[in-house]
Amino acid sequence: MNGQPQQAVQLRSAFDPYVYQTLMSVVGKNIVVQTTKNPIQGLLSKVTPDHIVIEINRTPFFIRIQEIVWVSPS
Amino acid sequence: MFKRVNKLLIELPAPEYGDANAAAAVQELLGGKFGEMSTLNNYMYQSFNFRQKNKLKPFYDLVASITAEEFGHVELVSNTINLLQKGTTFTAEPDLTPLQNAKNKRNTYAFLANAQTSLAGDSMGNPWRGDYVFSSGNLVLDLMHNFFLECGARTHKMRVYEMTDHPTARELIGYLLVRGGTHVLAYAKAIEMATGVDLTKMLPVPSLDNRVFDHARKYEDQGVGNVLFTWNDAGDYQDIRAIWKGTNPSSGQPLVVQDGTPQGAPIPELDDLPEEFAPGIGRDEYEQIARRLMEKM
């Protein structure tokens, strides 16, 4: 850009290994997830390193782990 | 007398997520000075108080029949607010503070006084007031007031639309913009009949078409804005035909009077909210209640 050679970009993302590990242990259970916006209460159907999937009345909500404040079984 | 139909004017989308602050904003369209409780009560009292109903029947019929529609609008806005409240709290024991998120929402009454449902008040929590009703008894003055009220209501709807993109709120506002536009035109035509002054030339106020709003366009395309209903199935209020005639200046389509009510849609079901103790009837209590209700029928 601006005649300068482009520098290689290093992509980084934060990873909460213990949050991920704990969430993996409650897959298939009903949980409450307090996000930075709203709480979501439903079935934890999937956990990936950067997001989880909660189902409410079979509607999936994909939640970034970085936006989770706390999690509690319900 | 009023006869009640257990239907909602339109089908409201009910997604599994809400927006409590959007619900607070939509309260303005219910219990604000320019909300549906104001249009309802203005036309209701004006119809009760109307002098020389027989001599001026088309005008009486207009105000009286639109009263019934406004009742349905109050019901529709209330149901929208109820659906918008979803997803702020969670179900848990009181010691786990299940209402903790309600502290940071605009309308605490919705969580404290009500179980996350509509209130007879505005977006700032002020109660709806009886002095929002204008019923001077002078026909032209009351009609001019109603014309102004509908234009003010339209402005509020457009602004709430700009505040939230929640699908339930937008479906409501898209529909109300079209029906509100119908009422603006109805009062403009009534004033023209009463005075000879053509107010339709200054419409729309504010000067953007309903079609600018995605959720209103569908209803405009269906011609929802061209119809006035009598809201009666016994042949009353028919003389609105003397006022509601000709074409719609915004679309050029013919204006139609239809007997009765629109078809309507189901009333949304609301889940229980154990953290609000609402309705507060558990399985055991329900079984006892069911037994008592079925006894000696």
Interface residues (C-beta under 8 A of the other chain):
Chain A: V32 Q34 N38 P39 I40 Q41 I56 N57 T59 F61 S72 S74
Chain B: P15 E16 Y17 G87 T88 T89 F90 T91 A92 L96 N101
